[in-house]
């Protein structure tokens, strides 16, 4: 069912038709022979068989051969299948929303304490402001058309004036918007992703990728050689990676400045900007607080 979801809408790629064709061929005996060769043959009549009928060890050998094949499309098929199978396996849930792969990886999964807090915060007694987070005033604005509104094609466009219009609310756009707003400018930020307050997150990998990543987390280059993980939510990648932030290392700053001629890095202005961002995001340096040790973040500090 999960793989069906990827092919029915989640996965958008210019060569998706090739993957669908390959999977269809593998469901037939003649297609399996074309893609897999003699390794797919059985020792018993009628000898030819579908890919699902080939014994597991030989299927593994066939797939590994695809990865080093002289044929470009077979190598691409291997990369696509490897990515989708891993993604499906590590995000699959049972009927009680538990991922059994977590136990095999010795991973505790979502923090039970935080999950309980989220369940409590979504109770009917919780106020809308607490449930929707710091952007509640924006969410509460009357952005929805009234019930007696005219049809869309007859309604008049809404005009909003501002000093600065910023496209994207990630690490670049969000910081620029904050600096300009503090300087007194009237700023509007346009973000195509949705707003996800912490109380609305499931803390599960699969649903969270659907909510917060570009293309549901399954964006890749045309040859499937590189998987692109990009945030698509209010805050962009910063909303996802803020808890894994470190200050730019001195040797990295030195390399950027001395080897690439980027004079900004290592300057007083850059140091001040880093201080402001780290303070705003609560970046920890040195020893990690006791309550964070279970997250194994000490290696980042």
Secondary structure as the mmCIF struct_conf table of DSSP 4:
data_model
#
loop_
_struct_conf.conf_type_id
_struct_conf.id
_struct_conf.beg_label_comp_id
_struct_conf.beg_label_asym_id
_struct_conf.beg_label_seq_id
_struct_conf.end_label_comp_id
_struct_conf.end_label_asym_id
_struct_conf.end_label_seq_id
HELX_RH_AL_P HELX_RH_AL_P1 UNK A 2 UNK A 5
HELX_RH_PI_P HELX_RH_PI_P1 UNK A 6 UNK A 10
TURN_TY1_P TURN_TY1_P1 UNK A 14 UNK A 15
HELX_RH_AL_P HELX_RH_AL_P2 UNK A 16 UNK A 26
TURN_TY1_P TURN_TY1_P2 UNK A 27 UNK A 27
BEND BEND1 UNK A 28 UNK A 28
HELX_RH_AL_P HELX_RH_AL_P3 UNK A 29 UNK A 36
HELX_RH_3T_P HELX_RH_3T_P1 UNK A 37 UNK A 40
BEND BEND2 UNK A 43 UNK A 44
TURN_TY1_P TURN_TY1_P3 UNK A 45 UNK A 46
HELX_RH_3T_P HELX_RH_3T_P2 UNK A 51 UNK A 53
BEND BEND3 UNK A 54 UNK A 54
HELX_RH_AL_P HELX_RH_AL_P4 UNK A 56 UNK A 67
TURN_TY1_P TURN_TY1_P4 UNK A 68 UNK A 68
BEND BEND4 UNK A 70 UNK A 71
HELX_RH_AL_P HELX_RH_AL_P5 UNK A 72 UNK A 91
TURN_TY1_P TURN_TY1_P5 UNK A 95 UNK A 96
BEND BEND5 UNK A 97 UNK A 97
HELX_RH_AL_P HELX_RH_AL_P6 UNK A 100 UNK A 104
TURN_TY1_P TURN_TY1_P6 UNK A 105 UNK A 106
BEND BEND6 UNK A 110 UNK A 110
HELX_RH_AL_P HELX_RH_AL_P7 UNK A 112 UNK A 121
TURN_TY1_P TURN_TY1_P7 UNK A 122 UNK A 122
BEND BEND7 UNK A 123 UNK A 123
TURN_TY1_P TURN_TY1_P8 UNK A 124 UNK A 125
BEND BEND8 UNK A 126 UNK A 126
HELX_RH_AL_P HELX_RH_AL_P8 UNK A 128 UNK A 132
HELX_RH_3T_P HELX_RH_3T_P3 UNK A 133 UNK A 135
HELX_RH_AL_P HELX_RH_AL_P9 UNK A 136 UNK A 139
TURN_TY1_P TURN_TY1_P9 UNK A 140 UNK A 140
BEND BEND9 UNK A 141 UNK A 141
BEND BEND10 UNK A 144 UNK A 144
HELX_LH_PP_P HELX_LH_PP_P1 UNK A 145 UNK A 146
TURN_TY1_P TURN_TY1_P10 UNK A 147 UNK A 148
HELX_LH_PP_P HELX_LH_PP_P2 UNK A 149 UNK A 151
TURN_TY1_P TURN_TY1_P11 UNK A 152 UNK A 154
BEND BEND11 UNK A 155 UNK A 155
HELX_LH_PP_P HELX_LH_PP_P3 UNK A 156 UNK A 158
BEND BEND12 UNK A 163 UNK A 163
STRN STRN1 UNK A 164 UNK A 167
BEND BEND13 UNK A 170 UNK A 170
HELX_RH_AL_P HELX_RH_AL_P10 UNK A 171 UNK A 182
TURN_TY1_P TURN_TY1_P12 UNK A 183 UNK A 184
STRN STRN2 UNK A 187 UNK A 190
BEND BEND14 UNK A 192 UNK A 193
STRN STRN3 UNK A 194 UNK A 194
HELX_LH_PP_P HELX_LH_PP_P4 UNK A 195 UNK A 195
HELX_RH_3T_P HELX_RH_3T_P4 UNK A 198 UNK A 200
HELX_RH_AL_P HELX_RH_AL_P11 UNK A 205 UNK A 212
STRN STRN4 UNK A 213 UNK A 213
HELX_RH_3T_P HELX_RH_3T_P5 UNK A 214 UNK A 217
STRN STRN5 UNK A 219 UNK A 220
TURN_TY1_P TURN_TY1_P13 UNK A 222 UNK A 223
BEND BEND15 UNK A 224 UNK A 225
STRN STRN6 UNK A 227 UNK A 228
STRN STRN7 UNK A 231 UNK A 231
STRN STRN8 UNK A 233 UNK A 233
TURN_TY1_P TURN_TY1_P14 UNK A 234 UNK A 235
HELX_RH_AL_P HELX_RH_AL_P12 UNK A 236 UNK A 241
HELX_RH_3T_P HELX_RH_3T_P6 UNK A 242 UNK A 244
HELX_LH_PP_P HELX_LH_PP_P5 UNK A 247 UNK A 249
HELX_RH_AL_P HELX_RH_AL_P13 UNK A 250 UNK A 258
TURN_TY1_P TURN_TY1_P15 UNK A 259 UNK A 260
TURN_TY1_P TURN_TY1_P16 UNK A 263 UNK A 266
BEND BEND16 UNK A 267 UNK A 267
HELX_RH_AL_P HELX_RH_AL_P14 UNK A 268 UNK A 281
TURN_TY1_P TURN_TY1_P17 UNK A 282 UNK A 282
BEND BEND17 UNK A 286 UNK A 287
HELX_LH_PP_P HELX_LH_PP_P6 UNK A 288 UNK A 289
HELX_RH_3T_P HELX_RH_3T_P7 UNK A 290 UNK A 295
TURN_TY1_P TURN_TY1_P18 UNK A 296 UNK A 296
HELX_RH_3T_P HELX_RH_3T_P8 UNK A 298 UNK A 300
#
